[in-house]
Amino acid sequence: MKIEQIYTGCLAQGAYYIESNGEVAIIDPLRETQQYVDKANSEHAKIKYIFETHFHADFVSGHIDLAKKTGAIIVYGPGAETNYDIHCAEDGEEFKLGHITIKVLHTPGHTLESSTYLLFDETGKEHAIFSGDTLFLGDVGRPDLAIKSDLTKEDLAGMLFDSLRNKIMPLPDDVIVYPAHGAGSACGKNLSKETVGVLGNQKKTNYALRADMTKDEFVAEVLDGIAPPPQYFAKNAMMNKSGYDTFETVLKKANNPLTPEAFEHLANEEGALVLDVRHEKDFVKGHIPNSIFIGIHGGFAPWVGVLITDLKQPILLVAPEGKAKETVTRLSRVGYDNTLGYLEGGINAWVDSGRDIETIESISVDTFTQLFKNNNLNVLDVRKDGEFKAEHLEGDNVKHFALDYINDNMNKVDSKNTYYVHCAGGYRSVIAASILKARGFNNLIDIAGGFGAMKKTDLPTTDFVCPSTL
């Protein structure tokens, strides 16, 4: 038996490759599926099953493409309804894979069809669970994504409580836990940075698995402090239910090198968004007017999903040399399939063609410190709500302007003012500044190093409050 976690840091997502005696199961595959086919071929094995733990909301799964390529059966838990062929499993149904067995444990709560897959090894011993978004390390899945007219988030949280108590907690302590996500995912609140654990440890340390916890306490604690889901979640879930273009089709369309002339024409005629994915330090030094920065070296795909509200938005890329294909791949993982091409030769080609560029002023924290002490500056802190509440710069004109909700909060800023923008380290502040600049805010100064650098100065900050107590 072979179990391999294939972890994608940008999405904080774990897919799984399981092989026994020449037969393979893939659990929660990513959009680009050739990697699984190649791996199975290298092992002289055949992909037999594709198990989906639930309808994913935070990424587009590759299950449909993979089934077409391999003939494998797509398996969902009870109640799943799709526009393509699947095997809708019954609770307790077992699937043979070589010398091992995979059993479906229906664990509704995160979503109604959510299921955990229990693996029995060659000896029949309960070896591991693939828990999807039902159980994470340190947390459980958010129960607010499958709300319907007759079903509240409290109802779903109650179902999750029962699923954990009745299906997962009775399992042996030495069962390995393979979750769908780790720290950084918006599918839970306090996920561990670890991506593999054991159930016994979770019973001891995971707040949601306390033995003396009542259902009412569970519901209250799971729902407390949960932020609204990103706007793209429901759209990705629908793509996973309904279907989508093949990844190869998306890549072929996007693999389109463009001259500055052709690039500019498409931007104007197609209403395409110019997305600059270079490093923030390069973007502030020079970028195409009205372009938006979201660097591929950071939490690229989730930030695209949060900030670009139309999945069908035409996109043109300004990417580092050799990074266009990677960028298109990462866009497709969250359902953005309408990339029209990329600027061949990058920003240098744009400059060499005689076209204009714009810049964003960026200053060091030391420079900002001197300015802040002697002036009443307008400061925008674009970190998340929990980060701001935990600790922030003190000042009459320090405003929390979370990047997550920038599209909803534009009425809180005035284009006539000058704003000093910061995040924790410098990535998100440039994203925010690029959006503001594209919307007519010309007096923006980025604070390089962000709040992390500020804490090393004598700038006044609020007393630190541990985020776990908020």
Order of alpha helices (4+ residues) and beta strands (2+ residues): beta-beta-beta-alpha-beta-alpha-beta-beta-beta-beta-beta-beta-alpha-beta-beta-alpha-alpha-alpha-alpha-beta-alpha-beta-alpha-beta-alpha-beta-alpha-beta-alpha-beta-alpha-beta-alpha-beta-beta-alpha-beta-alpha
